[in-house]
Amino acid sequence: MRRDPGRPARVDRYRAVERVSALLFHPDVQTAVLVGMEEKESSSAESQHAPDSWLYGPQQPGGPPQPVLASAWTRAAAFISDIVIFGVALGVLGAAVTFILGGSSDLYGFPTFVVLLFCYSPICTAWWGGTPGKLAFGIRVVRARDGRRLSYGRALGRHMSHAGMQFVPFLNVINNLSCVWDKPLKQCFHDKIAASVVVERERS
């Protein structure tokens, strides 16, 4: 009888498959897999709640007070104040540029407006946590995930999306009022775009 030279190799493969199967179906291995899956699901669920968990975390004894979400009325008052401040700054800066460079004020009006558009709200929000109007009313803009200050890029995106919505009929009104009924973070549409929330400043 002729012996098959490939038989030992096949036998070794069969034995390897049997060992792997026995290992996979071993009770200890199955338990470890189930525990790992439960831990992964738990961490995933925690990450889903992470964006606003810092807002509602337990107060630590002797620690800083928990932030409180800014009311819609405070936000509206701050917004109106910023419009006034922005208009005054635009007029003063435009007059200064015209005085220094000469010529008509109409020539520098639009460039001055663009410069302020990219500087006023984004820089103030990134550096100090809010525009002069917001800071005057005791509120600030922070990241929804961890309460930290926004970067310039995120603050710029928030501001430009807000400014763009002002030129769309009805959307401008709905956006500015959406923080009244939004739950649980009282966010306007531009807040959601930038993943930010508006909160009261820490009170000592």
C-alpha positions in Angstrom: 0.0 0.0 0.0 1.4 3.3 -1.1 1.6 6.0 1.7 0.3 9.4 0.9 3.2 11.9 1.5 0.8 14.8 2.2 -1.1 12.9 4.9 1.1 14.1 7.9 0.7 17.7 6.8 -3.1 17.3 6.6 -3.2 15.6 10.0 -1.2 18.5 11.5 -3.7 21.0 10.0 -6.6 19.0 11.4 -5.0 18.9 14.8 -4.3 22.7 14.7 -8.0 23.4 13.8 -9.1 21.2 16.7 -6.8 23.0 19.1 -8.1 26.4 17.9 -11.7 25.3 18.1 -11.2 24.0 21.6 -9.6 27.2 22.6 -12.4 29.4 21.2 -15.1 27.4 22.8 -13.4 27.1 26.1 -15.7 28.5 28.9 -12.9 30.8 30.2 -12.3 32.3 26.8 -16.0 32.9 26.1 -16.3 34.6 29.5 -13.3 36.8 28.8 -14.8 37.8 25.4 -18.2 38.6 26.9 -16.6 40.7 29.6 -14.6 42.6 27.0 -17.7 43.3 25.0 -19.6 44.6 28.0 -16.7 46.9 28.9 -16.6 48.2 25.3 -20.3 48.9 25.3 -20.0 50.6 28.7 -17.2 52.9 27.5 -19.2 53.6 24.4 -22.2 54.6 26.4 -20.1 56.8 28.6 -18.5 58.5 25.6 -22.0 59.3 24.3 -22.9 61.1 27.5 -19.4 62.8 27.8 -20.2 66.0 25.9 -22.4 67.4 28.7 -21.4 65.3 31.7 -19.1 68.0 33.0 -22.1 70.4 33.3 -24.0 68.1 35.6 -21.2 66.4 37.5 -21.4 66.3 41.3 -20.2 69.3 43.2 -16.9 68.6 44.8 -16.4 70.0 48.3 -14.3 73.1 48.1 -14.1 72.9 44.3 -15.2 75.5 41.8 -19.0 75.8 41.2 -20.6 73.9 38.4 -21.4 76.1 35.3 -25.0 77.0 34.7 -26.3 77.3 31.1 -27.0 80.8 30.1 -30.6 81.8 29.6 -32.0 82.9 26.3 -32.8 86.4 27.6 -29.2 86.9 28.7 -27.9 85.7 25.4 -30.3 88.0 23.5 -29.2 91.0 25.6 -25.5 90.2 25.0 -26.1 89.8 21.3 -27.8 93.2 21.0 -24.9 94.7 23.0 -22.4 93.1 20.6 -24.2 94.5 17.6 -23.9 98.0 19.1 -20.2 97.5 20.1 -19.4 96.1 16.6 -21.1 99.1 14.9 -19.2 101.6 17.1 -15.9 99.7 16.5 -16.6 99.7 12.8 -17.2 103.4 12.7 -14.1 104.3 14.8 -11.8 101.9 12.9 -13.1 103.1 9.5 -12.6 106.7 10.5 -9.1 106.0 11.7 -8.1 104.1 8.5 -9.6 106.9 6.4 -7.7 109.6 8.4 -4.4 107.7 8.1 -4.6 106.6 4.5 -6.7 109.4 3.2 -9.5 109.2 0.6 -13.1 108.4 1.0 -14.5 106.5 3.9 -16.5 104.4 1.5 -13.3 103.0 0.0 -12.3 101.4 3.3 -15.7 100.5 4.7 -16.0 97.0 3.4 -12.4 95.9 4.1 -12.7 97.2 7.6 -16.0 95.3 8.0 -14.3 92.1 6.8 -11.4 92.6 9.2 -13.7 93.0 12.2 -15.8 90.1 11.1 -12.8 87.8 11.3 -11.4 89.4 14.5 -14.1 90.7 16.8 -16.0 87.6 17.9 -13.6 84.8 17.0 -10.6 86.4 18.7 -12.5 87.5 21.8 -14.1 84.1 22.1 -10.8 82.2 21.7 -8.8 84.5 24.0 -11.3 85.5 26.7 -14.1 83.1 26.3 -16.6 85.6 24.9 -17.2 88.9 23.2 -17.4 92.1 25.2 -21.2 91.9 25.2 -21.2 88.3 26.6 -18.6 89.1 29.2 -20.5 92.2 30.3 -23.6 90.0 30.9 -21.5 87.3 32.7 -21.7 84.6 30.1 -19.0 82.8 28.0 -18.7 80.3 25.2 -17.0 76.9 25.9 -16.7 73.5 24.3 -19.6 71.3 25.0 -17.4 68.2 25.6 -15.2 69.5 28.4 -16.0 73.1 29.1 -12.7 74.4 27.8 -12.2 77.5 25.8 -12.8 77.3 22.0 -9.9 77.5 19.6 -9.8 80.3 17.1 -10.8 78.0 14.2 -13.8 76.6 16.1 -14.8 80.1 17.3 -14.5 81.4 13.7 -16.7 78.6 12.4 -19.3 79.3 15.1 -19.3 83.0 14.3 -19.4 82.7 10.5 -22.2 80.2 10.6 -24.1 82.5 12.9 -23.4 85.5 10.6 -24.4 83.5 7.5 -27.8 82.6 9.0 -28.6 86.2 9.6 -29.0 86.7 5.9 -31.5 83.8 5.5 -35.1 84.8 6.1 -36.8 82.9 8.9 -33.7 80.9 9.6 -32.1 83.8 11.4 -35.1 84.1 13.7 -35.4 80.3 14.3 -31.7 80.0 15.0 -31.6 82.8 17.5 -34.7 81.4 19.3 -33.8 77.7 19.1 -31.9 77.9 22.4 -35.3 78.5 24.1 -36.6 75.0 23.4 -33.4 73.0 22.8 -32.7 70.3 25.4 -30.6 69.7 27.4 -27.9 72.2 26.4 -29.9 75.2 25.2 -27.9 75.4 22.0 -28.6 77.5 18.9 -27.8 76.0 15.5 -24.4 77.7 15.4 -23.7 76.2 18.8 -24.4 72.7 17.5 -22.2 73.4 14.5 -19.2 74.4 16.7 -20.1 71.8 19.4 -20.2 74.7 22.0 -22.4 75.8 24.8 -23.0 79.2 26.4 -22.7 79.2 30.2 -22.5 81.6 33.0 -19.1 82.6 34.2 -17.8 81.1 37.4 -19.0 82.9 40.5 -16.8 82.9 43.5 
